[in-house]
Amino acid sequence: MNNIKTDNLRDFYILWLTQSLSQLGSGITAFALTLWLYDETGSALSTAALRICTYAPYVVMSIFAGAITDKFDKKKTMLICDALAAVSTIAVLMLYKTGTLAVWHLYLINAVSGLMNTVQQPASEVAYTLIIPKDHYQKTGGLQSLSRSLISIGNPVIAAALYGLAGLELAIAVDLLSFAVAFTALAFFVRIPKAAERKKADGSVLQLAKEGLVYLKSNPMILYVILFMAGVNLIASAFDAVLPALIKPNPRGGDYVLGIVSSCAGIAMVIGSLIATAMPKPKDRVRVIYLTMLFSLGTENFFLAFSRSPVIWCLGQLIGWMLVPVMSTNQNVIMRNSVPEELQGRVYACRNTLQFFTIPIGLFLGGVMVDKVCEPFMQGREGLWPVLFGSGKGSGAALMMFILGAAGVAVCLAFGNRLKRYKYSDN
């Protein structure tokens, strides 16, 4: 393929900075909606369902979205998807201002936003590949992890502050402003190489989607890393469903503490992103992926399960999330180096389906287990149970954290022997 990449990272920096700003705005709205929904329902399952509605179309439609990405212009695809997602956010704002916002509205609108992200995400991945010189993949991957980490720090605290100050209206207004900046930058200031776009994918969407799956099947190392990360995502998404139910009802918790604890994950990922950016190329990237996830899943859940202290909650988040950017950077380098550019839209989309299909399952299981199993089980318990997990509302969520810790270690050990068969080095 004729490619006109140079060592100039101007377009990457513009796209990265403005898209990161937009992602911060979207994260603020998402967190504020979680607070509003938990206040309305008091249910872990109802808040988990909000994210399920976002991820369900993402998982179901990703394979086809990747085929669309490879057939059409990347910039136009991103602009259209971003604009439609912004329209859904405006719909939330209008319903909120008129006092008619209902839970089912959020589920429907999140499903629409998730569908737009399904197409936008693989287009964005390919766009980054087209504008980043190969020698800068690890550096730029670390910077992308850094921005995601900063967003993780900022959006919970900012969302909690804005929500407490003026409700959903102010949070959504900030989101729309950040969208306008990112949309303008992409439309007028970012150049995606046209020479790299000349070779369009031919064939039907179904045929192109099949090609992505065939590629993964013929590359078992990449496929197995993806399946391993699917198991990790199952545990991590269940954790996301349980965390608000652990902290919000706790006497030492609440909205602001939840925001601080959530931000600690972002602080940890900033540290991890700096490590990923500065670290030398590892001899075996697959092993790095496995070991980082074993450490993360084998620590954080237990810290939160056995503690009723915000300080320990924060410590658990710091330890559990610090190596996540190291994992994601190594996976991204493997993907960018291994997958031909003309196939990346399809392959990334298939990756999204296979790696992320466990997220809505984990969110659902986490919410159901807290509401229907663990909380009822802990009610009125005596003896060792309240000593380990506390008492009252939230103790069931602590029990669920312990279950997730054990399950996370089991997932890593189950995949570990198979992953040892594969080794990936840039050399």
Secondary structure, DSSP 8 states (H G I E B T S, - for coil): ------S--HHHHHHHHHHHHHHHHHHHHHHHHHHHHHHHH--HHHHHHHHHHHHHHHHHHHHHHHHHHHHS-HHHHHHHHHHHHHHHHHHHHHHHHTT---HHHHHHHHHHHHHHHHHHHHHHHHHHHHHS-GGGHHHHHHHHHHHHHHHHHHHHHHHHHHHHHHHHHHHHHHHHHHHHHHHHHHHHT----SGGGSS---S-HHHHHHHHHHHHHT-HHHHHHHHHHHHHHHHHHHHHHHHHHHHTTSTT-SHHHHHHHHHHHHHHHHHHHHHHHHS---S-HHHHHHHHHHHHHTTHHHHHHS---HHHHHHHHHHHHTTHHHHHHHHHHHHHHHS-GGGHHHHHHHHHHHHHTHHHHHHHHHHHIIIIIIHHHHTT--THHHHHH-SSTTHHHHHHHHHHHHHHHHHHHHHHHHHTT------
